[in-house]
Amino acid sequence: PLKMQFSLCDEADDGIKLLGVPFSGDVRDNCPGLVNLLQIDSEADSLEEDIRFYDCGFFHFLLKPSELENQWWHSCGGYLTSL
């Protein structure tokens, strides 16, 4: 089974994050006002499976605050970044 650990993160840190500030400045700059629902880091130590986004990238699931509040998960968009 896949095991992940989540913790509260208010800063732009790497790793897997739920409802945190995006690690990538590119995401913060190009998606203002969107909520970073989930950030997946391909280099995260908490992943037992090997997930790769380019060489060492991130995938962000993003929502508008109103979509998050109304739980409109079908409106979620994605943003792929690579370092």
Buried (B, 14 or more C-beta within 10 A) or exposed (E): EEEEEEEEBEEBBBBBBBBBBBBBEBBBEEBEEBBBBBBBBBBBEEBEEEEEBEEEBBBBBBBBEEBBEEEEEEEBEEBEBEB
